[in-house]
């Protein structure tokens, strides 16, 4: 225990136009949880992809269990005991739990797959981790939290002794996080070294032994976690002190901008009624599965509505699809920014321009390049998007900067209602504060702001008014000054009494 099992020295890695890693050092010991911290774009995920063989380093030395390795591949990394659980889960949704766990190393009986053997071993590993899952169940039918557990079980089925977790709690409930921490502690007790990447700094105290901090692709420092104030860690991460985590701006409440009446859309959106006013930010709180995301999708026209009235600036608007919503001035920054908010294979310029071609083109339908360049430059400057230029593909940006591009394309339209669904999921402390400042700026401009968040401190810190949902219904409303976590949780657990027949 406590022997050095991973040693990385002077690691460099460059992509076109970006130096992602600049002579970075990193060390991991057996039986410890090492938190790898830094802002979005600091190089954390890139460093771990070098360790797991996804990327080839340009320079530097890499030792695993005392043996030096040249160019690692994912297969070789797996063979030597390194497993990575990515922030965006890499699952084959149409395959079963067992089939995913043994993908690429299937057990065979002659020329046929030995499904019974794989399911039995998968069941054994799941039981050992106290994960209640049927190995035969199709992964696509599982919630994200359970898919996360399958990824962990898959890593352990390869006898991994180095486990890398990239934002493992971003889509988990409080109870599921407790289960994850229990599993981490069990792995730690067996001598497994765990690298834990997270922007939820408050959760580190429960599991972390040491921290390594990176900034702008460079190694900053390593230290024992216990006894170090979070403010000191944050200062190392961002290079300055963050004085206010939840900046709040006071504005006079103005006229009603937006109103929803009797909105119904499937089982998870039932009789939704609320209003948004100038000069306020309205937060939507609730447990996972409460129907908040489904409500935003129904409003924006992604999912079909069964009934309901949408009123904008006193006039009823008809929204049958996202195009109707965008043209009306109602826009959505979705929960899954990579899947629903961006074209990751296109540049920043193209992502910002695509939904705005109606005003970027002249009467002949030809893009006005000067206007496009001006719009993109303004978005990059106003939102502080970290990029050498707007021709960089969105896929090469950090999570926080991707979120800013999603927001930037909508702000170019002078929209009247901006809906944020989990706007700070998977982004760092400093980027979160920038998103909060952005929301405050919209609020000051009289734009109606609605946001969904699973983090109660965030909702309480930013929202002027909090609407709580449970089981597809609105169960209560609180003003920020009256809100407590206990009151929000009480409203968030007001399930309907359903009698089994």
N, C-alpha and C positions, 0 to 999 in steps of 0.2 A: 504493500500500500504506500502511496505518496511517492512512488518512483516516477520519474519523468517518462511519459509514454509517447508524447509528441513534442518535437522540437523543430521550430521553423525559424530560420535566420536570414535576414536580408532579402525577403521575398518581394519580387517586383512583378507587376502584371500591367500591361497597357492594352487598351482598345483604341480603335480609330478616334483620334481627337481627345482621348481621356487616359490619364495615367491613374489607374484604379488603385494600385498598390505601389508604394515607394519605400523599399527596404524595410519591410515590416518584420518584427520579431514576435513569436508567439510560443507559449509553452503550456502543456497540459500534463497534469499528474494523475495517476490512478486513484480512484476513489474520491475524486473531487468534482464539484460543479463549478466550472469557470464561466462567469458571465462575460461575454464579448460585447462591449458597448460602444456606441458612437452615433452620430447623427446619420440620417439617410445620406447615402453617398460617401460614407466614411471608408467603405471597403470591407466591411465585416463579412457580408455574404460572399464576396469575391474571394476573400482569404479562405473561407471554409470550402468553397468550390475547388480551390487549388488542393486543399487537404483531402478532399473526397474524390479527386481525379476528374472532376467536370471540366476544369480549366487547367491548361498547362502553364506553369510559371515561366517568366522570361529569364529571371535570375533568382539566386538564393539557394539555400540548402534545406532539405527536408528529411527528418529522421522520424520513424515510427517504430516504437518498441526497440530502440537502439540501432536500427538498421537504416542506412541511408538509401533513399529512393531517388531515381532520376525522374523520368516522365511517368507520373501515375495515370492510370485510366480508372474509370468507375469500377470496372470488374476487378482490377488489381487491388484497389483501395478496399473493396468489399472483402476480398480474400484475406487481406492482412488485418481485418477487423474494424474498418472505419465505415460508419453508416451515417447518412444525412437525411433529416426530415425537413424538406423544403417548406417555405412559407406557403407557396402554392402547391398543394398536395398533388403528387404524381400517381394517381390511381387509375386503373382501367375500370371505369364505372360499370361496364357490362359483365365483368367477371365477379366471381364470388370472393369472399374474404380469404379463403384458403388459396385460391388461384392467384390472387394478388400477392399474398405472402411468399409464394414460391415461384413467382414469375421470373423466368430466365434460368431457373435451376430446378425445374420440375422433377419430381420423382417418377420413375418409370418401372413398369413390370414388362420386360421385353420391349416391344415397340409401342405399347400402350401406356398412357398416363396412369399412375397409381393414385387415383383420386382419394381412395379410402385412407391410404397412408398419409397423404398430405393433410387431409381433413383431421385425422387423429392427432398429428403433430401440431397442427394449428390450434386445435382445441386445447391441447396440453399447455401450449404457451399462453393462450388467452386465459386459461384457468389460473396459471401461475401468477399472472398479472392482475387477477381478479377482474377481468373484463368480460362482462356478460354479453357474448356475441355468438351467434351460430356461424360456424365456418362455411356453411353452405349459402349463407345469405348474400345476395348481390350487393356489392359495395355502393352502387349508384342509388340504392334505396335507403342508405344510412345517412343520418345527419352528419354535417362536417365534423362535429366533435367525435363521433364514433369512427369516422374515417381517419382522424388523427390517431386514435388508439390503434387502429389497424396498422398504420405506418410504424408505430413504435414496436408492435408485435412483430412486424415484418423485419425490422432492424435486428431484433433480438433473435429471430429465427436464423440469422446469418452468423450468430455468435459474435456480434459486434462488441468490441471492448472500448471503442471510441464512438460516442453517439453525439451527433451535432443536431441541435434543435433550433430552427430558425422561426422565431415568433410563434411558439407552439400554443400559446393561450389566446391568440387574437380572435378566435371564433368559439371559445369555450365559455360555458356558464360558470358561476362560482363553484358549484358542486363538482363539475367536470374538472375544473382547475385543481380542486382538492385531490381528486383521483389521480391526476397527472403528477402532482407533487409527491403523492404516496409512491407511485411507480418510480419516480426519479430517486427517491430516498432508498428504495429497495435496490435499484441498480447501483447506486453509489456504494452501498454496503457490500456489494459483491465485487467491488474493485473497478467498476466501469468508470471511465473518465467522460464527463459530459460537458460539452460546450453549449451554453445557453444564450441565445441572442434574443433580446426583448427590449421593447421601448416602455414596457410597464415597469418602471423602476420600483414602485412600491411593493411588487410581489417578490423581488429578489431576496429580501430578508428571510424568507421562509426556506430557501434551499441553497443559496449561493455561498461558496467558500472564498473565492477570489474573483477579482475583476481585471480584465485587460481593456484598456480604452484606446480607441483609434479616432483620428480626426483627419479628414481630407486625404485619405489613403496612406496615412503615416501612423506608426506606433507612437502613443503618447506616454503611457505608464501602465504598470501593473501593481496591484496592492491587495492585501487582505480586505475582505468586505466588511467584516465585523468592526464596528467602532468608527467607520468612515461616514460622515454626514452625506446624505443624498445631494445636498447643495454643492458639496465639493466634487462629487462625481459628475454632476451636471456641468459644473464650470470647466472641468477637464474635457468633457465631451464637446462643448460648444465654443470653448476658448474665451468665455466671458460668463459673468453671473447672470442667471435668469431671475430677475427680481419678482416677477409676477407670473405665476403659472396660468392663471385664469383672468386675463385682463377684461374688466367689465366697463362698458361705456354707458353713461346715463343719457337717455333721450326722452323727450316728451312723446307720450303715446299719441299717435295721430289717428287719421281716419282708417276705417276698415278697407283693406286692400283685397283680401281673398277670403272666400267662404265656401265651405263644403257642407252640403245638406243631404242627409239620408243616403250616404254612399254605401253600396253593397257590392262586393266582388268576391264571390266564392265563400268558403268557410271561414277564412281568416280576415275578412273585411266586412263587418256587420254593423249597419246603421251608424256610420261615422259622421259626426257633426262637430265642426270647429271653425274658428275664424282666425285670421292673421291680420295684424294692424301695423301701420307705419311706426317706426321707432321701437320695435321690440323683436327679440329673438325667441322663438317658441321651440322648446325641446320636447321630443317624444321619448319617453322612458318606458321600460318594461322588460320582462325576461325574454330570452330567446324563444321564438315561436309565438310571440304575442300578437303578431300581425302588423307590426310597424312598417317593415320593408314592403309587405304586400299592399299596404295603404299607399305608400309613395308610388309604387308601380301602377296602381289603379288610377291615381290622380294623373300621372304622366302619360297614361294611355298605353303602357306596355302590356298590361293585363286587361282583359275585357271587363267592363262594368255591367252589373245587372240593372242597377238603378242608381240615381243620385244626381244632384245638381251642383255644378261648379260655377261660382260667381267671382268674376275678377273686375275690380273697380266698378262695382254696381251693376255689371252686365253679365248675363248668363252666357257661358261659353261652352261649345260642344267639343269634346275631346275624345276622338275615337282611336287615335294613335299618337305616338310621340311627335310626329310632324305638326299635328294640330296644336299640341301643347307648346312646342317651341315657337310657333308663329303667334300664339296668343301671348307669349311672354312668360310661360311657366317652364322652368328647366330643372333637371335632376342630375346631381352628382351621385351615381349609384354606389351601392355597397361594394360590389366587385368591380373595381376600376379597370382591371386588365381585361375582364371578359365583356363587360357592358359599357365601359366608359371610354376606352381607347382602341385605336387600331395600332397595336404595338409594333407592327412591321413598317409603319409609316413614320415620317419625321414629325417633330414638334410642330413645324409649320403646317404640314398637311392636316394634323389632328385639330389644330385651332381653326384652320380655314374651312374644313369640310362642312360643318353644320352652319356655316355663315356665308355660303356661296351666294345666297340671295341678295346680300348687300355688298359682297366683294366683287361681284361681276357687273359689267356694264349692261346696257340694254341689249347688246348682241350676245350676251352670255359668255363673254370673255373675261377672265379674271384680271382685275386691275392690280398688277404686281406691286405697285407702290403702296396701294391701300392695304394689300395683304401683308407686306413687310412691316408697315407701320402698326397694324393690328397685332401681329405676332411680337414685335419688339416691345410694345406696350405691355402685353401680357407677361412677358419674361421679366421686364423691369418691375412692374407693379407687384408681381407675386414672388419675385426673387427666385426664379427658377434657375437652379444651378446647371448650366450647360455652356459649352464653349460656343455653340451656335444653334440656330433653330433647325438645322438640317440633321441633327442627331436623332436617330430612331427612338421612339418612346420606350421601347423595350430596354434600352441601355441606361435609362434613368433610374434613380432610386425610387422607392415607393412614395416618399413624400413629394418628390418632384413630379412624379406621374400624377399624383392627386392634384397638384397645382395646375398641370396642363388641362385636366378635366374641368377644373373650375374656370380656368382662363378662357376656354372656348365659349363658355356661356356668358361670362362677363362682357365679352366683346359685343354682345347683342343688346345690352341695356335692358336686361330682363326685369320683369316686375315681381316675380316670385322665384326664389332660389331654394331648392330642397336639397339638403345634404343628408345622405344615408351613410352613417358611420364614417364621417369625413376624416377622422384622425386614426383610423385603424391601421396599425403597422407602420406608423411614422414617428419620428423622434420628438423629443421634448421641444426643441427649438422650432421645428416645423409645425408642431401642434399650435404653439403660440402664434405663429404667422397665420395659420388658418383661423384662429380666434380673432386676430386683428382684422383679417379679411371680412369675417362675418360682422364684426362691429362696424366696419366701413360701409357695408351694404345696409346695415341698420340705420346708420346716420344719413344715408342717401334716400331713406324712405322705402327701400325695397323690403318686401316681406320675406323673412328668413325662417325656415323650418328645418330642424335637424333631428335626426335619429341617432341615439348613442346608447351603447350598452354599459358605458362607464358612468355610474351615478355621480361621482365627484365632478365630472366634466359637465353633465347636464345641470347640476346645481351651481357650478361655477360660471357658466356662460349664459344659460337661458334666463329670460325675464319671467317667463311663464312656462310651466311644465305640464304636459298632458301625458297621462299614464294609460297604457293599454294592457289588457290581459285577455287572452283567448279570443282575439279578433274584435274586441269591443273597447271603447274608451270607458275606463272605470273611475276616472277622477281627474281633477285639474288643480294645480297648486301654483300660487305666486312664489317667486324665487325666495323672497324673504321669509316665507312660511314653511318652506320645504325642508325636510330632513330625510336622511336615508331610510329611517324607519317608516315614515309616512309614505314615501314612494314605494317601498317594498310591500307595504300593506295593500296599497292599491294595485300593485303589480301581481298580486296573488289572489285576487278576487275572482276565482274561477266559478263558473256556473255550476250549480249542483245538478249533476246528471244521474238519473236513476236508471239502472240497468233493468231491462224487462226480461 
